[in-house]
Amino acid sequence: MKLITGEAGYAQIKSVDDMYINQGIVGTNDYVLSVLDKLETELLSDNVVRIKSGVISHGGRYSIIASYEDVKIQNGTQGVNRTDLIVLRYSKDPTTGIEGTTLVPIKGSNSTPAVALHGDFVLFKVVLQGVNIVSIRSQFQLVKGLIALEEYMNALNTALSGKVTNLTTTVINNYNELNKRMVTLSALAAKHEKELAELKYTVSNHYNEQNYKITRLSRTVTDNYNAFLDKTNFLMKKIAEIEGKI
């Protein structure tokens, strides 16, 4: 174990120590901090891009552009479109251990966009149409400071609190309105249920009455038919008797 934040009596602090601390604070990926000009770009000519001041965290290693740096893009070709990259490239001399970072342009081709090397931090995509640079698109994530994050979270909480309150009020109002409608529907259902019961009772009585009338009519028809048969038989006998006497 060695002490980092403190005097140990010898040169005990290495760049990798700061790198680990920065990774723990900011993150292990690549970021641009929200300070200075945040690497704003300016197109100076058809092949020169000016990158303004900013602080870059490349895997925990900080690099700073204090004023600006100009990056020269290889000239475009008439009638050919391509996409180049501007990357931050880290290097370390294996013999001396000297480290450094530089901005490097990577040329694409008409059919294939530029490809960054492993470990490069892609900062910008530069789109060329013919000899003209038509757009410079940042590819990095801006990291807010702790105070800015706190202010953002407070504003977000305030906005969400208002929305939650409004949503709660809306839900309660909708529930009350729905409850009122349910009461109305229940009353209508009860009313119609009573009316339906009365209708069923009326229909049943009417059916029974008609059935009674049909039964009586059927009996009357049967009785009349039987009486007719009796009279017919009586007349037939009389006719037979008369014929026998003759």
C-alpha positions in Angstrom: 0.0 0.0 0.0 1.1 3.5 -0.7 -0.2 6.9 0.3 -1.4 9.0 -2.7 -2.8 12.2 -1.0 0.1 12.9 1.3 3.9 13.4 1.5 5.7 10.1 1.6 9.2 11.5 1.2 9.8 10.1 -2.3 8.2 10.4 -5.7 5.5 7.8 -5.0 2.6 9.2 -7.2 2.3 7.8 -10.7 -0.1 8.9 -13.5 -1.9 5.6 -13.3 -2.8 6.4 -9.6 -4.6 9.5 -10.8 -6.2 7.5 -13.6 -7.8 5.1 -11.2 -9.1 7.9 -9.0 -10.5 9.7 -12.0 -12.2 6.5 -13.2 -13.8 6.2 -9.8 -15.1 9.7 -9.9 -16.0 10.3 -13.6 -16.2 6.7 -15.0 -14.1 4.3 -16.9 -15.2 5.3 -20.4 -14.3 8.3 -22.4 -15.9 11.7 -21.8 -15.6 15.4 -22.3 -16.1 17.6 -19.2 -18.5 20.5 -19.2 -15.9 23.2 -18.9 -14.2 25.8 -21.1 -15.6 25.6 -24.7 -16.4 21.9 -24.5 -14.5 21.2 -27.7 -16.7 23.4 -29.9 -15.6 23.2 -33.6 -15.1 25.8 -36.3 -14.5 25.1 -39.9 -11.6 27.3 -41.1 -11.3 26.1 -44.6 -12.3 23.1 -46.8 -9.8 20.9 -45.0 -9.0 22.6 -41.6 -11.1 22.1 -38.5 -10.4 24.2 -35.4 -11.2 22.4 -32.1 -11.6 24.9 -29.2 -10.7 24.5 -25.6 -11.9 21.6 -23.4 -10.9 18.9 -21.0 -11.0 15.2 -22.1 -11.1 12.2 -19.9 -9.8 9.2 -21.8 -10.3 6.2 -19.6 -9.4 8.4 -16.6 -6.5 10.1 -18.2 -7.1 13.9 -18.5 -5.9 15.9 -21.5 -6.6 19.6 -21.9 -6.8 21.9 -24.9 -6.1 25.2 -23.3 -6.9 27.5 -26.3 -7.5 25.5 -29.5 -6.0 23.0 -31.9 -6.3 22.9 -35.7 -6.7 19.6 -37.4 -6.0 19.2 -41.1 -8.3 16.9 -43.0 -7.0 15.3 -46.2 -8.6 17.1 -49.2 -11.8 15.8 -50.6 -12.2 14.6 -54.2 -14.8 16.1 -56.6 -17.8 13.7 -56.9 -16.7 11.5 -54.0 -18.3 11.4 -50.6 -16.5 10.2 -47.5 -16.6 10.2 -43.7 -13.4 10.9 -41.7 -12.8 10.8 -38.0 -11.0 13.0 -35.6 -9.8 10.9 -32.6 -7.8 11.4 -29.4 -5.0 8.9 -29.5 -3.0 7.9 -26.4 0.6 6.7 -26.6 3.3 5.4 -24.3 6.9 4.9 -25.1 7.8 1.3 -24.0 11.4 2.3 -23.3 11.0 5.7 -21.5 7.5 5.3 -20.2 6.7 8.8 -21.6 3.0 9.2 -22.3 1.2 11.5 -24.6 -2.1 12.3 -26.3 -2.6 13.8 -29.8 -5.5 14.6 -32.1 -5.4 12.4 -35.2 -7.5 12.6 -38.3 -8.4 9.2 -39.9 -9.4 9.2 -43.5 -12.4 7.2 -44.8 -13.1 6.2 -48.3 -16.0 6.5 -50.8 -17.5 3.2 -49.7 -16.1 2.6 -46.2 -16.2 5.1 -43.3 -13.1 5.7 -41.4 -12.4 3.2 -38.6 -10.7 4.1 -35.3 -7.9 2.1 -33.8 -8.4 0.1 -30.7 -8.1 2.6 -27.8 -8.8 5.7 -29.8 -11.4 8.1 -28.4 -13.5 9.2 -31.4 -14.4 12.9 -30.9 -15.8 13.9 -34.3 -17.2 12.5 -37.5 -16.3 14.8 -40.5 -18.6 14.4 -43.5 -17.2 15.4 -46.9 -19.2 15.8 -50.1 -16.8 16.3 -52.9 -14.2 18.8 -51.8 -16.4 20.4 -49.1 -16.8 19.5 -45.4 -20.6 19.6 -44.9 -20.9 18.6 -41.3 -18.8 18.0 -38.2 -20.7 15.8 -35.7 -19.5 15.3 -32.1 -19.4 11.7 -30.9 -18.5 12.3 -27.3 -20.6 12.4 -24.1 -20.5 15.6 -22.0 -20.1 15.0 -18.3 -21.8 17.5 -16.0 -20.1 18.7 -12.8 -21.5 17.7 -9.4 -23.2 21.1 -8.8 -24.8 21.0 -12.3 -26.0 17.5 -11.6 -27.5 18.5 -8.3 -29.2 21.5 -10.0 -30.5 19.2 -12.7 -31.8 16.7 -10.2 -33.5 19.4 -8.2 -35.2 20.8 -11.3 -36.1 17.3 -12.4 -37.6 16.5 -8.9 -39.6 19.8 -9.0 -40.9 19.1 -12.4 -41.7 15.5 -11.6 -43.3 16.5 -8.3 -45.7 18.9 -10.1 -46.5 16.2 -12.7 -47.1 13.6 -10.0 -49.4 16.1 -8.2 -51.3 16.8 -11.4 -51.5 13.2 -12.3 -52.8 12.3 -8.8 -55.4 15.0 -9.0 -56.4 13.8 -12.4 -56.7 10.2 -11.3 -58.8 11.1 -8.2 -61.1 13.3 -10.4 -61.4 10.5 -12.9 -62.1 8.0 -10.1 -64.8 10.2 -8.6 -66.4 10.8 -12.0 -66.3 7.1 -12.7 -67.8 6.4 -9.3 -70.7 8.9 -10.0 -71.3 7.2 -13.4 -71.3 3.8 -11.7 -74.0 5.0 -9.2 -76.1 6.4 -12.1 -75.7 3.1 -14.0 -76.6 1.1 -11.0 -79.8 3.2 -10.5 -80.7 2.8 -14.1 -80.1 -0.9 -13.9 -82.3 -1.2 -10.9 -85.0 0.8 -12.6 -84.8 -1.3 -15.8 -84.7 -4.4 -13.7 -88.0 -3.5 -12.0 -89.5 -2.5 -15.4 -88.3 -5.8 -16.9 -89.8 -7.8 -14.0 -93.2 -6.0 -14.5 -93.0 -6.7 -18.2 -92.3 -10.3 -17.6 -95.2 -10.5 -15.1 -97.6 -8.8 -17.7 -96.5 -11.1 -20.5 -96.8 -14.2 -18.2 -100.4 -13.1 -17.2 -101.3 -12.4 -20.8 -99.9 -15.8 -21.9 -101.8 -17.6 -19.2 -105.0 -15.8 -20.1 -104.7 -16.6 -23.8 -103.8 -20.2 -22.9 -106.9 -20.4 -20.8 -109.0 -19.0 -23.6 -107.5 -21.4 -26.1 -108.1 -24.3 -23.7 -111.8 -23.3 -23.3 -112.2 -22.8 -27.0 -110.7 -26.2 -27.7 -113.1 -27.8 -25.2 -116.1 -26.0 -26.8 -115.1 -27.1 -30.3 -114.6 -30.7 -29.1 -118.0 -30.6 -27.3 -119.7 -29.2 -30.4 -118.0 -31.7 -32.6 -119.2 -34.6 -30.3 -122.7 -33.2 -30.3 -122.7 -33.0 -34.0 -121.6 -36.6 -34.3 -124.3 -37.7 -31.9 -127.0 -35.8 -33.9 -125.6 -37.3 -37.2 -125.7 -40.8 -35.8 -129.3 -40.2 -34.6 -130.3 -39.0 -38.0 -128.7 -41.9 -39.7 -130.6 -44.3 -37.5 -133.9 -42.6 -38.3 -133.2 -42.7 -42.0 -132.4 -46.4 -41.8 -135.6 -47.1 -39.9 -137.7 -45.2 -42.5 -136.0 -47.1 -45.3 -136.7 -50.4 -43.6 -140.4 -49.6 -43.4 -140.6 -48.8 -47.0 
